[in-house]
Amino acid sequence: MTDIVAVRPAGRTPARRTPIWRTLGTLDAVGAILLALIWIAPLVFAVWAAFHTPQGALSFDLSAPVTLENFRTAWAGAPWPRYFLNTTLLVTVILAGQLFFCTLAGYAFARFRFPGSDALFMLVLLQLFILPEVLIVENYAMISRLGLFDTILGIGAPYMASAFGIFLLRQAFKGVPRELEEAARVEGCGWTGVLWRVYIPAAKPVYLAYALVSIATHWNNFLWPLVVTNSNETRPLTVGLSLFAAPESGVNIAVISAATLFTIAPLMVAFLLFQRQFIQAFLRAGIR
């Protein structure tokens, strides 16, 4: 077996960390662990409460019996299959709209020069500084005028033109070498062909990372769907869970925890199964 020997430049000695830096490093690690524990504590309690009776959940008795009755009670208490279907349709509609509009806008800002393009791009970026809650009244009035109140399209329409998505794809398209575009034009591609055959394939990691962020964000979105929905036929999971957990329904903490777990289960299972692909997509998007 060949011994591995570290090669060190002649005349140089390895830098030694001073006690102050070692102490700061230890405090940094301890702080990160504490923040992680604080962040995960509600989820741990929800898992604990979901598998125990209300008395066992609140007393933190480790010998309390484990039960699945909370899941059966929660599932029978609301139209969860309808909520799951509504949420799946909602995130699909929003993501499809975002990919379409953000791709066209990002391509235009990255590769076409027209009067006022920089000023228009700055106006698009200003959307990043405006909280969605500020626009709820205007969005509500517009959705009502369009006749989209209490519809899946009405919930998703305000999110389809995403400033973050336009910025992300513009930067990704600007990183594509011009030579690839010129080669495609020599082959006879128009601007749509160049976009479809060159830019979109080159930006696949960015698309994947953006899709993950979009799905996670709109799966958990609550306030706007609560305002614009009025029936079980359109309510997503978050609104359905809030109505299910209302005090007047008489549901206890163990049943609410069980309902919370199966509403977040699809995202958690997807992350556990594809966590390596998730991280690689974000890293590749960041490198670009």
N, C-alpha and C positions, 0 to 999 in steps of 0.2 A: 504494500500500500504506500502510495506517495504521500509524504508529509506536506501539509499545506503551511507555508511560512508566509507571514505577512510581509510585504515589501514596503520598506519605509525609506524615504529619501535620505541620502547621507547627510549627516550634520543636523538632522531635525529630530526632535523628541516629541512624543505624543502630548497634545495639550491636556493638562490636568484640570479638572473642574475644582474650583475653590469650594470650601464648605458652604459659603453663602449660596452659590449656584446649586449645589446639591440639595440644600434646604428648600430653595425655591422650587426645584423640580419635584421634591417630595410633596410640598404643599399643593402644587399644580395637580399632581396625580390624585391626592386626597380630595381636592375640590371637584375634580372631574367625576370621581366615584360617587361623591355625595350628590352631585347634580343628577347623575344617572339614577341613583336610588330614589330621589325625589320625583323624577320624571316618570319612573316606572311604577311607583307606589300605587296610584289609582288603578292601574291595570291589574296589579297583583291582588289588590283587595277585591276587584270585580270578579276575578277568577275564583278567589276564596269564597266569596259570598254566593256565587252562582251554584256552587256544589254543596252548599250547606243550608240548613234551615235558618230563618231569620235570627233565632236565638243563638245558634251556634256561630253564625257569621259575625254578630256583634260582640260576642263574648270572647272571640278568638280562641276557642277551646280546641286544641289540636286533636282531642279524642272525639270530637263531635262526628256523628255519622255523615258519610258522603251520600248525596242524593241527586238524582236527575229530575226530580219532580218539578223543580223550578223551570227547567227548559220546556217541559210539557205544558205547564201552566202559561208560560209566556207565549209559546207558539199558538196556543188556543185563544189567546186574548186579543189578537189583532190580525188583520189580513196581511201577514208578512210576505207570502208569495207575491201578492200584488205590489207591495212596497219594493221588494227586490227587483221585480220586473220594471217598475217605474224608474228606479235608480239606475239600472243597467241601460235602459233606453236613454235616460237623461245624459249620463256620462258619454255614451256613444254619440248622441247627437251633438253635444258640445265639442267633443274631440274632433269629429268629422268637420264641423264648421270651422274650428280653429285651424286645423291642418290646411284646409282649403284657402281661407282668407289670409292666414299668416304666411303661407307659402307664396301666394301671389304678391302680397305687399312686401315681404322680405326680398323677393326676387327683384321687384321694381326698384326698391331703395338701394339694392346692392349693385345692380348692373345697368340701370338706365339713368341718364342724366336729363332732367327736365327742369324748367324754371320753378324755383321755390322748393326743390326737393329737400334741401337741408332744413329749411324752416318747417316744412310739413312733417319731416321726421322728428324734429324737436317737439312739435305739437303732439305727435303720437306718443313720444316718451313722457310727456306731461301726465298721461293717464296713469303712469306708475306712481305718481305722487297723490293721486286722488283716491280716497278710501271708497270702496264700493257702497258703503252705507250712506255716503253723502248723496249718491245718485238714486237712491231707492224711490223717492217720490217721483222724479222725472221718468225713471224706468217704468214705474207702475202706471203713470199716465199714458206713456207711449204704448205699452203692452195692451192697455185697455182700448186705446184708439184702434189698434191693429186687430182687435178681436181675439187676442191670444191669451186672455186671462184663463187661468186654470187649465193650461195645456202644457205638455212637455216642451214644445217649441218655445212657449212663452217663458218657461223657467230658464232655458238654455240660451235664448237669443242675446241677452246682454253680455254674455261671456265669449261670444264667438270671435269678436275682433279684439284679440289680446295684444296689448302693447308689449308685454314680455315675450310672447311668441314671435311677434314681428321683429323685435330687436335680436332675439336669439338666432332666428333663421337668417336675418340679414348678415350678422357676423359670420355665420357658417358659410353662407354663399360667397361672401367676400374672400374667404380663405381658399376657395376652389381656384386652381391655376387657370389663367386665361387660355393657355394652350389647349386645354381640354375643350373649351367652348369653341375655339377656332377650328379644331379638328372636327367637331360635330357639325359646324356650319359648312365645312368643306364637303362633308358627307351629305349635305342637302337638308339639314335640320333647320326648321324655323325656331322662333323663340320658345314656342311651347315644346318642341322636340328637344331643344337644348335643356330646358328646365326638367323635362321628364327623364331624359337619358343621361344627363351629366350632373346637374346640381342636386336633385333629390337623392339619387343613389349615393353621392358623395357625403350627404348630410344625414345618413341613416342613424348614426349614434345620437345626433342631436334630436332627431325626431323621436327616437325611443325614450331619451331622457325627458323630453318635454311631455310626451304622452303619459309617462309615469306620474309626473307632477300634476298634470291636468286631471287624470283619473282620481288620484288621491285627494286633490283639493275639492273637486265637485262631488265626490262620493260623500264627503263630510260636510258639504255646504249646508247651512241651516236657515239663515235669516231670510234671504230672498225667496227660497222655496216656501217658507212659512207664510210670507206675505202674499204670494201670487197663486197659491193653491187653495182649493176650497172643498176638495172631495178626495175620497180614497183612490179614485181612478187615476189621479196624477201625483199624489203625495209620494215623495221619496222616503227612504228609510229614516233619515234624521228627523223629519217632521213626524212621521208615524211613531217613532220612539218617544218623542217629546209628548205626544198626546197619550201614548200608552202609560208614560210615567207620571201623568198629571195626578195631583193628590186626590182629586175627586174620584179617580178610578179605583182607589183602594188597593193598589199594587204595592207589595212590600219590597224592601231593598234587595232581597235575594232574587226575586223574580225580575226586577229591573236589571240587575247585574247579568242574569242569564240572557235577557233580551239584548242587552248591550253587546254581549260577547258574540251572539250570532249575527248581529248587524255589522260588526267589524271583521267577522271571520273571513270573508272572501279576500279582503286586502291583506290580512295577516298571513293567510295560507299562500297567497301569491308571492308575498315578500319572502317567506321562508323557503319556498320552492325555487325562486329565481333571484335570490339575493346577490349571487355572484354576477349575474347578467345586469342587475340593477346598478351595482357599484361600477362595473366596467363601462356601462353606458354613460353614467355621470362623469367618470374620469375621462373618457374619450371626448365627451362634449366640452369638458373643462379645458382639455389640452388644446382643442380647436379655438 
